[in-house]
Amino acid sequence: MNLRRDPFQAIADPTRRAILLLLASQSMTAGAIAANFDTARPTVSKHLQILTECELLKQEQNGREVHYSLNGQKMKEIADFIEPFRMIWEDRFNKLEEIMKNYKPTNK
Amino acid sequence: MERKTKVNAEEGKRDLIIMREFDLPVALLFMAYEKPEIVEQWMGTKALKYDAQKHGSYQFQTKGPNGDVVFSANGTFHDVVPNERIVRTFEMENAGFGVQIEFLEFEALTENSSRLVTHVVYKSGELRDANLKLPFAWGINMAHDRLEEIVGKLR
């Protein structure tokens, strides 16, 4: 799904923004993060997965536990105001490429 | 994450460049800009009019779920050379960014790959920056409203 790979879409979700806020000052386990929300644990896990896929979060194995922390580099990138503009064109061009790859020149 | 599309907007200038390489022969890339029924698909808007030839013009319109017009734009083609270039104007209606001139250069890289360089010139640097910030503002406003809501609940 396109949405999962788009960090800007990712931070447009309120729960995910709240997770990023929580992790701003410390790294936390999935359980500790989930304890801050009324939402079901699997839902929080899904949000963590999306944020990790977008490279907004980093995972670190600490013994048996996985700690999540912010990826500062990526956060800086999306703070760049040109990025959303670029993403719009990236989406359009991706669509264009997909359409033309499947284009059948019969209805010319 | 792949970052195929590059946007270059130097500070203090009134233009910007959008670059992208495609896994498509240049003829197919150009066709995606030439045929209205294809433009509609990847631009995600309806083309009320789209006549891609010198002196031809175009008109885009997108309606929301309840029939309101949420986006409209128009422009005129000044130069259309198949598989090479398009020169056209573009103006988003009721947006206040003024008209912009777009120079699109299509280039074959190999038999099956091509590059598109779009050079966009605005009337002023302020208008360019305002247009660049529009999608950013949309996203941030949306996120902020909901963020305040959720942070309120966390306390």
HADDOCK unambig.tbl for C-alpha pairs under 7 A between the chains (distance, minus, plus):
assign (segid A and resid 12 and name CA) (segid B and resid 139 and name CA) 6.35 0.50 0.50
assign (segid A and resid 12 and name CA) (segid B and resid 142 and name CA) 6.62 0.50 0.50
assign (segid A and resid 12 and name CA) (segid B and resid 143 and name CA) 4.52 0.50 0.50
assign (segid A and resid 13 and name CA) (segid B and resid 143 and name CA) 6.50 0.50 0.50
assign (segid A and resid 14 and name CA) (segid B and resid 143 and name CA) 6.44 0.50 0.50
assign (segid A and resid 14 and name CA) (segid B and resid 146 and name CA) 5.27 0.50 0.50
assign (segid A and resid 14 and name CA) (segid B and resid 147 and name CA) 5.14 0.50 0.50
assign (segid A and resid 14 and name CA) (segid B and resid 150 and name CA) 6.49 0.50 0.50
assign (segid A and resid 17 and name CA) (segid B and resid 147 and name CA) 6.51 0.50 0.50
assign (segid A and resid 18 and name CA) (segid B and resid 147 and name CA) 6.81 0.50 0.50
assign (segid A and resid 18 and name CA) (segid B and resid 150 and name CA) 6.95 0.50 0.50
assign (segid A and resid 18 and name CA) (segid B and resid 151 and name CA) 6.81 0.50 0.50
assign (segid A and resid 81 and name CA) (segid B and resid 133 and name CA) 6.20 0.50 0.50
assign (segid A and resid 81 and name CA) (segid B and resid 136 and name CA) 5.94 0.50 0.50
assign (segid A and resid 82 and name CA) (segid B and resid 132 and name CA) 6.21 0.50 0.50
assign (segid A and resid 82 and name CA) (segid B and resid 133 and name CA) 6.90 0.50 0.50
assign (segid A and resid 84 and name CA) (segid B and resid 135 and name CA) 5.68 0.50 0.50
assign (segid A and resid 84 and name CA) (segid B and resid 136 and name CA) 5.32 0.50 0.50
assign (segid A and resid 85 and name CA) (segid B and resid 132 and name CA) 6.00 0.50 0.50
assign (segid A and resid 85 and name CA) (segid B and resid 135 and name CA) 5.67 0.50 0.50
assign (segid A and resid 85 and name CA) (segid B and resid 136 and name CA) 6.88 0.50 0.50
assign (segid A and resid 86 and name CA) (segid B and resid 5 and name CA) 6.89 0.50 0.50
assign (segid A and resid 86 and name CA) (segid B and resid 6 and name CA) 7.00 0.50 0.50
assign (segid A and resid 86 and name CA) (segid B and resid 7 and name CA) 6.10 0.50 0.50
assign (segid A and resid 90 and name CA) (segid B and resid 5 and name CA) 5.48 0.50 0.50
assign (segid A and resid 92 and name CA) (segid B and resid 42 and name CA) 5.45 0.50 0.50
assign (segid A and resid 92 and name CA) (segid B and resid 43 and name CA) 5.99 0.50 0.50
assign (segid A and resid 95 and name CA) (segid B and resid 42 and name CA) 5.31 0.50 0.50
assign (segid A and resid 96 and name CA) (segid B and resid 32 and name CA) 6.84 0.50 0.50
assign (segid A and resid 96 and name CA) (segid B and resid 42 and name CA) 5.14 0.50 0.50
assign (segid A and resid 97 and name CA) (segid B and resid 22 and name CA) 6.61 0.50 0.50
assign (segid A and resid 100 and name CA) (segid B and resid 28 and name CA) 6.29 0.50 0.50
assign (segid A and resid 101 and name CA) (segid B and resid 24 and name CA) 6.99 0.50 0.50
